[in-house]
């Protein structure tokens, strides 16, 4: 499968025009000056790591189940380019330097987090538990290891408890990496990130950044919904047709809660799903719904 085709920018190109341009939105949305039409920021995106990856040459950190957010020195934005409606009290503590990281609550609380970070008019108290887990200084010179040290020093100098530099560490060998993966997953974490220590700052999907998880995950755009016609499933969601970043489509029919079957993700929304690798035709194997991605 063409990894390059899986970039966030390509995924956004598949969204219906009314999602990315605001055409057809209620006048109130246009009058608010909603920023959804702004192109997404250029970010480094991870590829899947093979199960037997050798961690030599990488810095390893936990993969946080949060919401990706880029601070450009003036604005905090989702991966889609839309502004994060964070309280001014939160934004005022951010430095003038660009930052890249995940808005995060704690392990196992993604659904609560997603509701909070999308809420218009949120107050400082609403964001009291949210942390901005930082792992990159966009555009900064030097290797990733040097940028990670600079980021840690920057956060240490700031009087901002909501900011945290994600710990980056060397792992001695494959066995130690698998032990660390099991520890994180058993504690409720998602997995690990491996970033080449000598990597310059780049954007796009790259082998310089890898994610290691018990199961793989991916994203697609909802282009159709299928509902049951009779029996217990009458009128309830039975499958979503998803369009993948390279244009292929497939039916996702498992992993839905009862609440989601009654109130399914709308057309044009971006959802993520777990799967166990790719078939010869480039479609995910044993795919199961994971969540609706916020910020779209």
N, C-alpha and C positions, 0 to 999 in steps of 0.2 A: 504493500500500500504506500502511496506517495505521502510521506510524512509532512512534506512542505505544504500540501493541500489542507492540512488540518489546522492551520493557523487561525487564530481568532478573527483576523481581518477577513479571511475567506469565509468563515462561518457567517459573519455579519452581512456579507454580500448576498447571502441566500435568504435573508430576512425579507418579508414583504415590504414594499416601499412605504406603507403607512407606518411601519414600526420605526424605520430609520429616518424618515423625513418629517413625520408628523402630519402628512397629508391625510385628511379625513378625520383628524382628531377634533374633539369639541373645541369651540372657539376659546373656551376658558383655558385649555391647555396651551394653545398657541399664544394667548395673551400673557400667560405667565412667563413666556420666554423660555420654555423648556428646551433643554440643551441636547435632546436625544439625537439631533441630526449631526452633531459634531463627530468627526471620525474617531474611531477608538485609538487610544494611545498605543504606541509601539512597545510591546513588552516581550521579555524572554519567556518562552513557553517550553515546558518539559516534554521529552520523549519518554516512552516506557523503558525501564531498565530490564535487561534480561535477568532471569532468576539467579544466574551464576556470575553476576557482575563482580569484578575485582575492584574493591574500593580504593586501591592505591591511586594517588593523584587527585582524589576527590575530598572535598569537605562535606560532611554529612550532617543533616539536621532533621528534625521531625517535620512531616508534612501536615500542616494544620488545616483542619476542616473549617475554613473561614471564607470570607468574601474578599477577593483580590481588589486592591485599591491603590491607585497611583496618586501621589501628591507631587505636583509640578512646581511647588514653591508658592502657589497662590490658590490652587483649586484641588479638591480631592475628587477623583473620578473613579467610576467603575471601569471594568475592562471594556465595556461597550462604548465608553466615552461620556456617558450620562453622569451628571454631578451626583455625588453622594450628599444627601440632605443631612449632613452632620450638624450638631449644634455649634454655634459660634464659639462657645467655651472650649470645645474640643479642637476646633480648627485653629484658634488663637495660640495654642501651645505648640503648633507644628513649626519647624524651622524654615528658613528661606530655601534650604537645599531640597532638591527633588528626592523623594523617598518612594520605595516600592515595597509592598508587604501585604499582609492579610489582616482584615478586621476580624477579630476573633473573640469569642465569649469564653468558652471552655469546651473540653471534649464532650461530644454528644449533645451539644445544644445549638446545632446549626439552624434548625427551624426557627428557634427563638431569635437568634442573631439576624437571620434574613429578614424577619418582620421588623426588627428594630432599625436596621440600616436603610430600609426603604421608606420609613415613616416620615412624612412631611411634617414639619413643625415640631420635631422631637426636641425635648429639653435635655439639659445637661444630666439630670437625674436618670433619664432613660438610657443614657450612654455610660452610666457610671461603671458598669462592669466590662465594657468593651475595651479590648487592648488592640493596638496597632502593632502587629508582629512584623518587624522589619527585617528584610533579608537582602536588600540591594540599594545602592546609591546610583540611580540612573545617570549615565553619561560620565561618571567619574573615571579618572585614569587608573592605571595599574591593574594588577591581577585581581581575581575575585578574593583571594586571601587578603590582599592589601586593603581592598574595599571593605571587606568584612571587619577588619580591625578598625578602620576609620569610622565605620558605622557604629561600632560598639563604643568608641571614644565619644562620638557625637552624642549618642543617647545618654551616656554617662554624664555629660556636661549639661544636659537639658533638665530643667525642673518640670518634667512631664511624666507622671506615673503611668499614663496610658500608653506610652511608647516603650517598646521592648525590642532590643536587637536579638534576633533569633540566634541561639548558640550554634556555632559551627565547629565541628571537631573532626579530627582524623580518626579513621577506623583501621585497625591493623591488617585485617584479612577478611576473606569471605565468611568464615565461621563467625567472627566477631560481628560482622555486618548482619548476618541472619539472626544472631542473638539479640542485637539491638532492635531489629525489626519486630521480633516476637515480643520484646518488652513493651514497645510502643503500642502495638496492636492489642496486646493483652490488657493494657491500661486504658483502652478505649480510643487510642489514636488511629489515624488513617494509614500511616506508613512513613516512609523516609524520602528525603530529597538528597540527591548527590550532585554537587556542583563542582566542576573542574576547578581546582585551586588556582591554576595558572591562567584561567580564562579572562580575556578582556571583556569589557561590557559590550554585549550585543543584544539585538532584539530578534524576534521571530522564533520559530520552533527549532531547537538545536540540540544536538547530542552533548553539548557542554553542560546541560542540565537534564537530569534523569529523575524519574519518580519510581520508587520501588514499593509495591503494594501487593497484598495477597491476591487481589483481583484488579484487573485493569478497569479504567473508566474512560468515557468519551462523551461527546455532546452532539446534539442534533436539533434541528428546527422542526417544530410541530407543523405539518402541512395538512393533516387530516385527522379526524377522530372517528372511531367506529363504536357504535352503541349496540347493546343487545336488543333483539327483537321480540323475545318471548321468555317466559319462565322467570326465574329469580333475577336474571340479568337484564330483563326488559327495561330499556331506557337508561341503563348504566353503561359507563365506559368499559369496553372490552379490549381496545387497542388504540395506540397512537401510531400514525404513519410519520416517521421521522426522515428528514432529508439530511444526509451527512455532508461534511464540508466539501467533498469532491463531487457531490451531485447525486450519488446513489441514494435510494430510499429503501426502508424496510419497516415492517410492522413490529412494534414493541407491545407485547401483550402480557407481561408479568411484572409483579412488584408493586401494583397499585393498591393503596389503602381503600377502605370503603368510602372514606370522605372524598378521596380523589376521584373515585369512580362516579360520585354524584356531582362533583365540581371539578371537571378535568382542566388541565392546562389549556389556555386558549391558543388558537391558531397564531403562529408567528412567535410563540414563546420558545425559549431555548431550555431544553431539559438535558440532564445528564443521566447516564445509565451505566451499570456495571456489566462486564462481560468477561468471557474467558478466551480471549484471542480472536483472530479473524479467520474467516473461511477463505477458500481459494478464490471466491468471487468478490472478496473485499468487504463482506458484511460481518457484523459482530456475531459471535457464537454465544448461546445461552445468555442473551441480554435480559437485564432486569432493571426496571425503573429505579432511579435513585432519588432525584429531586428536580424541582424547577429552579433554574439558575436566576438569582436576583440581578437587577441592574439592566434588564431588557424590557 
